[in-house]
Amino acid sequence: MQQASVEPLPADASSIRKDLLEKKWTTVARLKRQTMELEKQIKQLKEENVCERCDNMSQLTSFGSKPQIGDGLPREPAKYTLQGHRSKVTKIVVHPFYNLVASASEDASIRLWDFEQGEHERTLKSHAGMVTFLAFNSNGNVLASSATDLAIKLWNLETFTVAKTLQGHEHEVSGLAFVPDTDFLLSCSRDQSIRFWDTQSGYCLNTITHGHSDWIRRIAVHHNGSLFASASKDESIVIWNCDLVR
């Protein structure tokens, strides 16, 4: 069979093909450069947006001002490093309204810090043992603390003094939780009991000694105050009805 012959491209057609290839690669390079610039702009906008939300979150300016809470995520580097305790820090809790954080330590002290300025505000001392837990009430005017000295202290945050000392647990108090919008406080202990306190009178209204067979480590109250949960070293979590234990 006779093979079909392939005619060579004319000189002008080869030149046109070369020009098209050059334009194609120039266009690809330009588009790649534009894509990189757009990606850089998107990254900058995302960072600016996160910074703006973080700034909104930090606008918990002074005592008495209303918080403007954003949804910014934490970013490095750290804003402040707060130092002053002479032993291990065991617990920190943030004030519900003000730019205040409280820390507890094995040095038997509680320190109050202004986290907006990164400054130490005050040191509270009254416990005779390691401070194990801290909790603010809903209004933020009372700070409850517990320690290995078996006592629970209620601190008046206007005078920074102990308003009441609650005693009754027979071993280390390991957890505290205020019932929202009430004067009631729940505490749990290594003595395997949960106690229900009236912080106005300082009296224990009820003691629960059933439900757990070992050290009760933590206690948490539902935001509407109807239920609370206790967690124990016996590997169980028990849900309680607040109305039934008052």
TORTOR-795789 format. One record per residue: residue number from 1; residue in three letters; x, y, z of N, C-alpha, C, O in turn. Coordinates in steps of 0.02 Angstrom, whole numbers. Example, Ala and Ser with C-alpha at 12.3 -4.5 7.8 and 13.67 -1.06 7.14 Angstrom:
% TORTOR-795789
   nr  rest     n.X     n.Y     n.Z    ca.X    ca.Y    ca.Z     c.X     c.Y     c.Z     o.X     o.Y     o.Z
    1   ALA     660    -284     390     615    -225     390     660    -165     390     712    -166     423
    2   SER     642    -112     354     684     -53     357     645       2     394     670      57     402
END
This chain:
% TORTOR-795789
   nr  rest     n.X     n.Y     n.Z    ca.X    ca.Y    ca.Z     c.X     c.Y     c.Z     o.X     o.Y     o.Z
    1   MET      42     -60       0       0       0       0      44      62       0      98      63      28
    2   GLN      17     115     -32      55     176     -37      45     218      26     -11     233      45
    3   GLN     101     236      59      97     274     121      82     347     106     109     377      58
    4   ALA      39     377     149      21     447     140      80     489     163     108     477     216
    5   SER      98     537     124     154     582     141     130     639     184      76     666     172
    6   VAL     170     660     233     155     716     277     194     776     253     255     776     253
    7   GLU     158     826     233     191     885     207     215     929     265     178     939     313
    8   PRO     276     954     262     301     997     316     262    1062     319     237    1087     269
    9   LEU     257    1089     381     221    1153     390     260    1208     357     322    1209     359
   10   PRO     226    1254     328     261    1312     299     293    1353     354     275    1347     413
   11   ALA     341    1394     336     380    1433     385     336    1480     425     347    1488     485
   12   ASP     286    1510     394     242    1556     431     198    1519     481     184    1547     534
   13   ALA     177    1457     466     136    1418     512     177    1398     573     151    1400     629
   14   SER     240    1380     564     284    1363     620     295    1423     666     297    1416     727
   15   SER     301    1481     636     310    1542     675     248    1558     716     253    1579     773
   16   ILE     190    1547     686     127    1559     722     120    1512     781      99    1533     835
   17   ARG     138    1448     772     135    1399     826     181    1417     883     163    1410     941
   18   LYS     241    1442     866     289    1462     918     262    1522     957     269    1525    1018
   19   ASP     231    1568     922     203    1627     955     146    1607    1002     140    1634    1057
   20   LEU     105    1559     981      50    1537    1023      75    1503    1087      47    1515    1141
   21   LEU     127    1462    1080     156    1429    1139     184    1480    1188     176    1474    1249
   22   GLU     219    1531    1161     248    1582    1204     193    1620    1241     199    1634    1301
   23   LYS     139    1637    1206      83    1673    1237      50    1630    1291      30    1654    1343
   24   LYS      44    1564    1275      12    1519    1323      51    1516    1388      22    1522    1442
   25   TRP     118    1508    1383     158    1503    1444     162    1570    1481     165    1571    1542
   26   THR     161    1624    1444     159    1690    1476      94    1699    1515      94    1726    1570
   27   THR      39    1676    1485     -26    1681    1518     -28    1638    1581     -53    1659    1633
   28   VAL      -1    1576    1576       1    1531    1634      41    1561    1691      21    1560    1748
   29   ALA      99    1589    1674     142    1620    1725     107    1679    1758     111    1688    1819
   30   ARG      73    1720    1717      37    1778    1744     -20    1756    1790     -30    1786    1843
   31   LEU     -57    1705    1770    -112    1680    1811     -86    1650    1877    -117    1658    1929
   32   LYS     -30    1615    1874      -1    1587    1934      20    1642    1982       9    1636    2043
   33   ARG      50    1695    1955      70    1751    1997       9    1785    2028      10    1802    2087
   34   GLN     -44    1794    1990    -105    1824    2016    -136    1780    2070    -162    1805    2121
   35   THR    -135    1714    2059    -162    1667    2109    -124    1672    2175    -154    1672    2228
   36   MET     -57    1676    2171     -17    1682    2231     -31    1748    2268     -35    1749    2330
   37   GLU     -40    1802    2230     -56    1866    2262    -124    1865    2296    -132    1891    2350
   38   LEU    -173    1833    2263    -240    1827    2292    -239    1784    2355    -271    1801    2405
   39   GLU    -202    1729    2354    -196    1687    2413    -164    1725    2471    -184    1716    2528
   40   LYS    -114    1766    2455     -82    1807    2507    -131    1857    2537    -133    1866    2598
   41   GLN    -172    1889    2494    -221    1936    2518    -274    1902    2561    -295    1930    2612
   42   ILE    -296    1842    2541    -345    1805    2580    -318    1789    2649    -353    1796    2699
   43   LYS    -255    1766    2652    -223    1750    2716    -219    1811    2761    -233    1806    2821
   44   GLN    -201    1869    2733    -197    1930    2772    -265    1951    2798    -271    1972    2856
   45   LEU    -317    1945    2756    -384    1963    2778    -408    1917    2833    -441    1940    2880
   46   LYS    -392    1852    2828    -412    1806    2881    -378    1824    2947    -410    1824    2999
   47   GLU    -313    1840    2944    -277    1858    3005    -304    1922    3035    -311    1927    3096
   48   GLU    -321    1971    2992    -349    2034    3018    -417    2022    3050    -434    2053    3100
   49   ASN    -456    1977    3019    -522    1962    3047    -516    1928    3115    -554    1945    3161
   50   VAL    -469    1881    3122    -459    1847    3186    -435    1897    3238    -458    1895    3296
   51   CYS    -389    1942    3219    -364    1992    3266    -420    2037    3289    -424    2054    3348
   52   GLU    -464    2057    3242    -519    2100    3261    -566    2066    3310    -590    2097    3357
   53   ARG    -579    2000    3299    -622    1963    3346    -588    1954    3413    -621    1956    3465
   54   CYS    -521    1945    3412    -485    1939    3475    -487    2005    3513    -493    2005    3575
   55   ASP    -483    2060    3477    -487    2126    3509    -555    2135    3541    -561    2163    3596
   56   ASN    -607    2113    3506    -675    2118    3535    -681    2077    3598    -713    2097    3647
   57   MET    -648    2018    3597    -651    1975    3656    -615    2007    3716    -635    1997    3773
   58   SER    -563    2046    3702    -523    2075    3756    -552    2140    3783    -524    2170    3829
   59   GLN    -609    2162    3756    -638    2225    3779    -679    2215    3842    -737    2236    3846
   60   LEU    -649    2183    3892    -678    2178    3959    -639    2227    4001    -599    2208    4044
   61   THR    -650    2291    3989    -602    2342    4010    -598    2352    4085    -549    2331    4115
   62   SER    -646    2383    4115    -640    2402    4185    -698    2374    4225    -747    2350    4197
   63   PHE    -691    2376    4291    -743    2352    4335    -807    2391    4321    -807    2452    4319
   64   GLY    -862    2355    4311    -926    2386    4300    -945    2392    4227   -1003    2405    4211
   65   SER    -898    2383    4181    -914    2388    4110    -941    2322    4084    -924    2269    4109
   66   LYS    -984    2327    4033   -1015    2267    4005    -966    2234    3957    -933    2269    3918
   67   PRO    -961    2168    3958    -914    2133    3914    -939    2131    3843    -999    2125    3830
   68   GLN    -892    2136    3795    -908    2126    3725    -868    2066    3702    -809    2071    3686
   69   ILE    -902    2008    3702    -867    1945    3691    -867    1928    3617    -919    1925    3586
   70   GLY    -807    1916    3589    -800    1894    3521    -790    1820    3517    -795    1785    3568
   71   ASP    -775    1796    3458    -764    1724    3450    -694    1711    3423    -682    1661    3389
   72   GLY    -648    1756    3439    -579    1748    3415    -544    1689    3447    -559    1670    3504
   73   LEU    -499    1660    3410    -461    1603    3435    -394    1627    3463    -368    1678    3440
   74   PRO    -367    1592    3513    -302    1613    3541    -246    1605    3490    -245    1557    3452
   75   ARG    -200    1652    3491    -144    1650    3444     -80    1665    3481     -79    1704    3529
   76   GLU     -26    1635    3459      39    1649    3488      65    1714    3460      47    1732    3404
   77   PRO     108    1750    3497     135    1733    3563      85    1749    3618      36    1783    3606
   78   ALA      99    1724    3679      56    1738    3736      54    1813    3750     103    1848    3739
   79   LYS      -3    1836    3774     -10    1907    3789      29    1925    3852      65    1975    3853
   80   TYR      21    1885    3905      56    1897    3968      74    1830    4000      42    1780    3987
   81   THR     125    1831    4042     140    1776    4087     136    1802    4158     173    1847    4177
   82   LEU      90    1775    4197      78    1799    4264     116    1756    4314     106    1696    4317
   83   GLN     160    1787    4352     201    1751    4399     199    1784    4467     193    1845    4473
   84   GLY     204    1744    4520     202    1771    4587     192    1718    4640     215    1725    4697
   85   HIS     158    1663    4622     149    1608    4669     216    1576    4686     262    1574    4645
   86   ARG     221    1550    4748     283    1519    4771     280    1443    4768     326    1409    4790
   87   SER     226    1416    4739     220    1344    4730     173    1331    4671     152    1378    4637
   88   LYS     157    1268    4659     117    1249    4601      49    1284    4602      17    1290    4654
   89   VAL      27    1306    4543     -40    1334    4535     -89    1277    4524     -79    1235    4480
   90   THR    -142    1274    4564    -188    1217    4563    -254    1231    4526    -287    1185    4503
   91   LYS    -272    1296    4521    -336    1312    4490    -337    1385    4469    -309    1428    4503
   92   ILE    -368    1399    4411    -381    1468    4391    -454    1473    4370    -484    1426    4345
   93   VAL    -483    1532    4381    -553    1544    4362    -559    1617    4341    -531    1661    4374
   94   VAL    -597    1629    4287    -606    1697    4260    -671    1727    4287    -722    1693    4290
   95   HIS    -668    1790    4306    -726    1825    4331    -780    1828    4277    -764    1837    4219
   96   PRO    -844    1821    4295    -897    1821    4244    -907    1887    4208    -938    1888    4155
   97   PHE    -883    1942    4236    -894    2007    4204    -830    2049    4195    -821    2078    4142
   98   TYR    -787    2051    4245    -731    2096    4244    -668    2063    4215    -665    2002    4208
   99   ASN    -618    2105    4199    -555    2079    4173    -511    2054    4230    -456    2080    4242
  100   LEU    -537    2005    4265    -506    1979    4326    -502    1903    4322    -549    1870    4303
  101   VAL    -444    1876    4341    -436    1804    4346    -407    1789    4415    -362    1823    4439
  102   ALA    -434    1737    4447    -410    1717    4513    -372    1651    4505    -391    1607    4467
  103   SER    -317    1645    4542    -277    1584    4540    -266    1558    4611    -259    1596    4658
  104   ALA    -266    1492    4616    -254    1458    4681    -189    1420    4676    -167    1400    4622
  105   SER    -158    1409    4734     -92    1378    4733     -81    1333    4793    -116    1337    4843
  106   GLU     -31    1291    4786     -10    1249    4842      24    1291    4897      36    1265    4952
  107   ASP      39    1355    4883      68    1398    4934      16    1426    4982      31    1470    5022
  108   ALA     -46    1401    4978    -102    1419    5023    -128    1489    5010    -164    1517    5052
  109   SER    -112    1518    4952    -136    1586    4937    -180    1586    4875    -179    1540    4834
  110   ILE    -218    1640    4869    -258    1654    4809    -235    1722    4783    -228    1769    4821
  111   ARG    -223    1726    4719    -202    1789    4689    -253    1812    4637    -279    1772    4599
  112   LEU    -266    1877    4636    -311    1908    4588    -268    1947    4538    -225    1986    4558
  113   TRP    -283    1937    4474    -243    1968    4421    -288    2006    4373    -344    1986    4360
  114   ASP    -263    2062    4348    -295    2098    4294    -266    2070    4229    -209    2086    4211
  115   PHE    -305    2029    4194    -277    1996    4134    -274    2043    4074    -243    2026    4024
  116   GLU    -305    2101    4079    -301    2150    4024    -234    2187    4027    -204    2203    3976
  117   GLN    -212    2201    4089    -149    2237    4098     -91    2190    4116     -33    2210    4113
  118   GLY    -108    2128    4134     -56    2081    4152     -25    2097    4220      34    2085    4231
  119   GLU     -66    2125    4265     -40    2147    4330     -72    2109    4388    -130    2089    4385
  120   HIS     -33    2100    4440     -58    2070    4501     -97    2123    4540     -72    2177    4552
  121   GLU    -159    2107    4560    -202    2155    4594    -200    2146    4670    -193    2194    4708
  122   ARG    -206    2083    4692    -212    2072    4764    -198    1999    4781    -209    1954    4740
  123   THR    -174    1987    4841    -164    1919    4867    -211    1908    4926    -214    1948    4972
  124   LEU    -247    1851    4924    -293    1833    4977    -264    1775    5017    -246    1723    4988
  125   LYS    -258    1784    5082    -231    1731    5124    -276    1719    5184    -292    1766    5222
  126   SER    -295    1656    5193    -334    1637    5252    -330    1562    5264    -338    1538    5320
  127   HIS    -319    1524    5209    -317    1451    5214    -251    1429    5248    -200    1463    5243
  128   ALA    -256    1371    5281    -197    1343    5315    -168    1284    5277    -125    1248    5303
  129   GLY    -192    1273    5215    -167    1219    5174    -172    1236    5101    -195    1290    5083
  130   MET    -152    1190    5059    -154    1199    4986    -225    1216    4964    -272    1182    4982
  131   VAL    -232    1269    4925    -297    1289    4898    -312    1245    4837    -272    1243    4790
  132   THR    -368    1211    4839    -382    1160    4788    -430    1182    4734    -428    1158    4677
  133   PHE    -475    1229    4751    -527    1247    4702    -552    1318    4714    -549    1344    4769
  134   LEU    -576    1349    4659    -605    1416    4661    -668    1418    4619    -675    1382    4570
  135   ALA    -715    1461    4640    -777    1470    4601    -806    1539    4616    -812    1558    4674
  136   PHE    -825    1576    4563    -861    1639    4571    -936    1624    4571    -959    1578    4537
  137   ASN    -974    1664    4608   -1047    1658    4602   -1071    1695    4540   -1031    1727    4506
  138   SER   -1135    1691    4525   -1162    1718    4462   -1152    1793    4457   -1140    1820    4403
  139   ASN   -1158    1829    4514   -1151    1902    4514   -1078    1924    4514   -1063    1982    4500
  140   GLY   -1033    1878    4529    -963    1895    4530    -940    1934    4591    -884    1959    4592
  141   ASN    -983    1938    4642    -963    1976    4702    -939    1930    4759    -919    1954    4812
  142   VAL    -941    1864    4748    -917    1817    4798    -872    1766    4763    -888    1740    4710
  143   LEU    -815    1753    4794    -770    1701    4771    -766    1647    4826    -751    1662    4883
  144   ALA    -781    1586    4807    -776    1530    4853    -710    1493    4841    -690    1483    4784
  145   SER    -677    1474    4895    -615    1436    4890    -616    1377    4937    -646    1380    4991
  146   SER    -583    1324    4918    -578    1265    4961    -504    1245    4966    -463    1264    4925
  147   ALA    -489    1207    5019    -419    1190    5031    -414    1124    5068    -464    1094    5088
  148   THR    -352    1102    5076    -340    1040    5112    -349    1049    5187    -345    1000    5224
  149   ASP    -362    1110    5210    -376    1122    5281    -448    1105    5299    -471    1118    5354
  150   LEU    -486    1076    5250    -555    1054    5257    -605    1111    5257    -665    1099    5265
  151   ALA    -583    1173    5250    -627    1231    5253    -644    1258    5184    -606    1250    5136
  152   ILE    -703    1289    5180    -725    1327    5121    -730    1400    5143    -764    1415    5192
  153   LYS    -697    1444    5106    -699    1515    5122    -741    1552    5070    -736    1539    5010
  154   LEU    -783    1598    5094    -821    1641    5050    -792    1711    5055    -795    1743    5108
  155   TRP    -763    1735    5000    -729    1799    5000    -775    1854    4972    -805    1846    4919
  156   ASN    -780    1909    5009    -815    1969    4985    -767    2008    4940    -715    2032    4963
  157   LEU    -784    2014    4876    -738    2045    4829    -742    2121    4829    -709    2154    4789
  158   GLU    -783    2150    4874    -783    2222    4883    -733    2241    4937    -699    2293    4933
  159   THR    -729    2199    4989    -682    2213    5044    -621    2168    5042    -572    2180    5077
  160   PHE    -624    2115    5001    -570    2066    4994    -555    2032    5061    -497    2020    5079
  161   THR    -608    2019    5098    -602    1984    5162    -647    1923    5162    -691    1916    5120
  162   VAL    -635    1878    5210    -676    1818    5216    -742    1836    5249    -743    1860    5306
  163   ALA    -797    1826    5212    -863    1840    5240    -887    1783    5284    -918    1794    5336
  164   LYS    -873    1721    5263    -894    1662    5301    -846    1605    5288    -815    1601    5236
  165   THR    -841    1563    5338    -802    1501    5331    -850    1443    5342    -883    1438    5394
  166   LEU    -854    1398    5292    -900    1341    5295    -860    1279    5313    -810    1262    5280
  167   GLN    -881    1246    5366    -846    1186    5389    -895    1129    5400    -952    1140    5421
  168   GLY    -872    1069    5386    -915    1010    5393    -886     949    5360    -898     893    5382
  169   HIS    -848     959    5305    -816     902    5272    -762     873    5317    -730     909    5355
  170   GLU    -754     807    5311    -706     772    5354    -641     756    5317    -596     724    5345
  171   HIS    -636     778    5255    -575     767    5216    -569     825    5166    -611     869    5164
  172   GLU    -517     823    5127    -502     875    5079    -562     891    5034    -593     846    5006
  173   VAL    -577     956    5028    -631     979    4983    -600     986    4913    -551    1022    4905
  174   SER    -629     952    4864    -597     948    4798    -634     986    4743    -606     997    4689
  175   GLY    -697    1005    4756    -734    1040    4704    -789    1084    4732    -818    1068    4784
  176   LEU    -803    1139    4696    -855    1187    4716    -895    1208    4655    -868    1210    4599
  177   ALA    -959    1224    4665    -999    1250    4610   -1059    1288    4639   -1096    1261    4680
  178   PHE   -1067    1350    4618   -1126    1388    4637   -1186    1368    4594   -1178    1354    4534
  179   VAL   -1245    1366    4624   -1306    1358    4585   -1323    1426    4556   -1331    1474    4593
  180   PRO   -1328    1432    4489   -1337    1497    4458   -1396    1537    4486   -1450    1510    4499
  181   ASP   -1384    1602    4495   -1435    1650    4516   -1466    1633    4584   -1524    1650    4597
  182   THR   -1428    1600    4626   -1452    1584    4694   -1394    1596    4742   -1338    1613    4722
  183   ASP   -1409    1588    4807   -1357    1593    4859   -1332    1524    4880   -1299    1518    4932
  184   PHE   -1346    1473    4840   -1328    1405    4858   -1261    1384    4827   -1245    1402    4771
  185   LEU   -1224    1346    4866   -1159    1322    4844   -1155    1247    4857   -1176    1223    4909
  186   LEU   -1129    1210    4808   -1118    1138    4814   -1043    1126    4823   -1001    1158    4791
  187   SER   -1027    1078    4865    -957    1059    4875    -951     983    4875    -997     948    4897
  188   CYS    -895     958    4852    -882     885    4854    -814     874    4886    -771     918    4887
  189   SER    -805     814    4912    -746     802    4953    -719     731    4945    -751     686    4918
  190   ARG    -659     723    4971    -628     657    4973    -662     613    5026    -650     553    5028
  191   ASP    -705     644    5068    -742     604    5117    -803     570    5086    -845     542    5122
  192   GLN    -809     573    5019    -861     539    4980    -930     571    4990    -981     539    4980
  193   SER    -931     635    5009    -995     669    5020   -1001     731    4977    -951     759    4954
  194   ILE   -1064     751    4966   -1080     814    4933   -1121     855    4983   -1167     829    5014
  195   ARG   -1103     918    4991   -1139     961    5038   -1171    1019    5001   -1143    1047    4953
  196   PHE   -1230    1037    5025   -1270    1091    4995   -1274    1148    5046   -1303    1139    5100
  197   TRP   -1245    1206    5029   -1238    1261    5077   -1281    1321    5058   -1291    1336    4999
  198   ASP   -1305    1356    5109   -1335    1422    5101   -1281    1473    5118   -1261    1479    5176
  199   THR   -1257    1509    5068   -1200    1553    5080   -1219    1615    5120   -1175    1649    5148
  200   GLN   -1283    1632    5124   -1304    1690    5163   -1300    1675    5238   -1274    1715    5277
  201   SER   -1325    1616    5257   -1324    1597    5328   -1260    1559    5348   -1240    1559    5406
  202   GLY   -1229    1527    5297   -1171    1486    5311   -1187    1416    5334   -1142    1378    5353
  203   TYR   -1252    1398    5333   -1273    1332    5356   -1271    1281    5300   -1282    1297    5242
  204   CYS   -1256    1219    5319   -1261    1163    5272   -1333    1139    5273   -1359    1118    5325
  205   LEU   -1366    1142    5216   -1437    1124    5211   -1447    1049    5200   -1498    1021    5220
  206   ASN   -1398    1018    5170   -1406     946    5156   -1338     915    5144   -1292     948    5119
  207   THR   -1331     852    5161   -1270     814    5149   -1289     749    5114   -1331     711    5138
  208   ILE   -1257     735    5058   -1269     674    5020   -1209     628    5031   -1153     645    5013
  209   THR   -1222     571    5059   -1168     523    5072   -1175     459    5031   -1134     414    5037
  210   HIS   -1228     455    4992   -1237     396    4949   -1224     417    4876   -1221     476    4861
  211   GLY   -1217     369    4832   -1207     383    4762   -1137     367    4737   -1128     345    4681
  212   HIS   -1087     378    4780   -1018     363    4762    -985     322    4816   -1002     328    4875
  213   SER    -937     281    4796    -902     238    4843    -829     257    4850    -790     221    4881
  214   ASP    -809     315    4822    -740     337    4827    -738     413    4823    -790     446    4819
  215   TRP    -680     440    4824    -667     512    4823    -706     547    4767    -700     528    4708
  216   ILE    -747     596    4784    -783     635    4735    -738     693    4714    -722     736    4754
  217   ARG    -718     693    4651    -667     739    4627    -694     805    4602    -665     858    4614
  218   ARG    -752     803    4567    -778     865    4537    -854     866    4539    -887     815    4546
  219   ILE    -879     928    4534    -951     938    4534    -966     995    4485    -929    1043    4482
  220   ALA   -1021     988    4447   -1039    1039    4397   -1114    1047    4396   -1152     998    4400
  221   VAL   -1137    1110    4391   -1208    1126    4393   -1231    1148    4324   -1196    1185    4289
  222   HIS   -1291    1124    4304   -1321    1146    4240   -1334    1221    4243   -1347    1249    4297
  223   HIS   -1332    1254    4185   -1337    1327    4184   -1404    1353    4209   -1409    1410    4231
  224   ASN   -1457    1311    4208   -1521    1334    4234   -1532    1313    4307   -1584    1327    4337
  225   GLY   -1482    1279    4336   -1484    1261    4406   -1529    1203    4425   -1540    1191    4484
  226   SER   -1555    1168    4376   -1602    1114    4391   -1567    1048    4407   -1593    1006    4444
  227   LEU   -1508    1038    4378   -1472     975    4386   -1399     990    4403   -1373    1043    4388
  228   PHE   -1366     941    4434   -1294     945    4441   -1265     874    4434   -1300     825    4444
  229   ALA   -1202     872    4417   -1168     808    4407   -1107     804    4453   -1074     854    4466
  230   SER   -1094     744    4477   -1035     732    4518    -994     676    4487   -1021     627    4462
  231   ALA    -927     685    4489    -882     635    4461    -836     609    4515    -811     648    4557
  232   SER    -825     544    4515    -789     513    4571    -731     469    4546    -728     449    4488
  233   LYS    -687     456    4593    -633     409    4580    -658     338    4572    -621     294    4550
  234   ASP    -722     325    4589    -751     259    4581    -771     246    4508    -805     197    4492
  235   GLU    -751     293    4462    -761     286    4390    -833     298    4369    -853     276    4315
  236   SER    -872     332    4410    -941     346    4393    -956     421    4394    -923     460    4427
  237   ILE   -1007     439    4355   -1035     507    4355   -1108     500    4374   -1145     461    4344
  238   VAL   -1130     538    4423   -1199     535    4446   -1233     601    4433   -1206     654    4449
  239   ILE   -1293     598    4405   -1333     658    4392   -1385     665    4447   -1420     617    4464
  240   TRP   -1389     725    4475   -1434     738    4531   -1484     793    4513   -1469     838    4473
  241   ASN   -1542     789    4543   -1592     842    4536   -1583     891    4594   -1589     871    4652
  242   CYS   -1569     953    4579   -1556    1003    4632   -1614    1011    4679   -1605    1020    4739
  243   ASP   -1676    1009    4652   -1735    1019    4694   -1742     965    4747   -1770     977    4800
  244   LEU   -1716     905    4733   -1724     850    4780   -1673     851    4837   -1683     819    4888
  245   VAL   -1618     889    4828   -1567     888    4879   -1566     951    4922   -1527     957    4969
  246   ARG   -1609     999    4905   -1611    1061    4944   -1644    1049    5012   -1651    1095    5052
END
